[in-house]
Amino acid sequence: MNYLKASKLSLKFNEPLKNYTTFGIGGKASVLVRPENIEELKFLIKTLLKTGENFLILGCGSNILINDEGFDGVVISLRQGDFLHIGNKAGNLEVGAGTRISTLLGFCEKNGFSGLEFMAGIPASVGGAIKQNAGILKKTMAEVIKDINYLDKKGEIRTLSDKDLNFSYRCLDLEFSVITGATLKLKKSSPKKVKENIRLFFNLKRQKQPLEKKSAGCIFKNPKFMNIGALIEELGLKGKGLLS
Ligand SMILES: Cc1cc2nc3c(=O)[nH]c(=O)nc-3n(C[C@H](O)[C@H](O)[C@H](O)COP(=O)(O)OP(=O)(O)OC[C@H]3O[C@@H](n4cnc5c(N)ncnc54)[C@H](O)[C@@H]3O)c2cc1C
């Protein structure tokens, strides 16, 4: 990977990935790269696509299992620099892919933007939440997205608006893409009301999941027309483990 050493990119070789996942597990990445802005990311993606190197985009690592043997390739984190930008664009929020949802909710509360409160307690980055179409109950990221920016399979920046985005349950079906940011359509509200809503959703989540423990939240996806929790209980498997 000498071609990366010659660049100005921030590189960490043999970086333990357990520090970057909510489970706190996983071996080392051959190299972890932290681009600061879109130009650095474009250079990186174009180079990796040209060399054919294995790579992985990591958000907050809350929906990913890293092998104990680590990742033989390049892990890219967007959790710094321009990718943490939050700004007001003609009444809509423009947000970088590396931004934590909790940070974004703090901004929404302070500035009275409503519509994203259902994401309270989900330890995601904006990029990861969009890629997974994260959400709770029947509410998902799909309903707040106005458009997204991403790098395509040539490493070129593209924008797609909501009507062209194919969201489904916990999935955004899109060609090869590194999401760099999004514009969110939220409503103006009072900071007090937004705060109340955030607390409501956060408490709802805390009742169902031990947020202070290491986990990946819900392990299973719901099958079509069925709730997986109810199915596990019906089969008498609730609380069972390898040793119980
Ligand atoms: C305690 C806990 C509670 C949870 N509760 C919920 C819940 O209620 N609802 C829910 O839907 N999920 C929940 N999750 C799962 C998880 O938070 C979501 O799936 C979240 O969207 C993952 O975001 P992330 O930034 O951590 O992505 P990561 O886990 O880092 O990555 C997930 C996937 O997205 C890809 N990815 C990440 N960023 C980008 C990017 N910028 N561009 C392209 N691809 C990208 C990664 O390559 C990977 O394939 C929970 C997890 C935990 C630990």
The ligand as an ORCA input file, in Angstrom:
! r2SCAN-3c Opt
* xyz 0 1
  C     -27.691     -0.511     20.816
  C     -28.100     -0.512     19.368
  C     -29.403     -0.201     19.016
  C     -29.814     -0.200     17.667
  N     -31.103      0.104     17.374
  C     -31.501      0.157     16.081
  C     -32.843      0.524     15.748
  O     -33.685      0.794     16.592
  N     -33.188      0.565     14.434
  C     -32.287      0.288     13.447
  O     -32.661      0.370     12.271
  N     -31.013     -0.079     13.741
  C     -30.599     -0.142     15.022
  N     -29.314     -0.501     15.332
  C     -28.397     -0.895     14.241
  C     -27.522      0.239     13.704
  O     -27.416      1.318     14.611
  C     -28.059      0.761     12.362
  O     -28.076     -0.257     11.387
  C     -27.228      1.931     11.826
  O     -27.874      2.448     10.714
  C     -25.789      1.558     11.435
  O     -25.082      2.764     11.249
  P     -23.510      2.837     11.443
  O     -23.081      4.235     11.143
  O     -23.101      2.317     12.767
  O     -23.023      1.872     10.272
  P     -21.914      0.722     10.333
  O     -22.320     -0.345     11.295
  O     -20.566      1.323     10.519
  O     -22.048      0.178      8.841
  C     -23.225     -0.509      8.458
  C     -23.195     -0.696      6.935
  O     -23.317      0.558      6.295
  C     -22.192      0.800      5.442
  N     -21.890      2.229      5.521
  C     -21.641      2.969      6.612
  N     -21.429      4.255      6.283
  C     -21.530      4.318      4.929
  C     -21.394      5.375      3.969
  N     -21.101      6.628      4.332
  N     -21.577      5.072      2.669
  C     -21.879      3.808      2.264
  N     -21.988      2.773      3.119
  C     -21.832      3.025      4.434
  C     -21.080     -0.068      6.000
  O     -20.116     -0.384      4.993
  C     -21.867     -1.297      6.434
  O     -22.167     -2.108      5.325
  C     -28.872     -0.509     16.656
  C     -27.560     -0.819     17.019
  C     -27.170     -0.827     18.346
  C     -25.737     -1.124     18.695
*
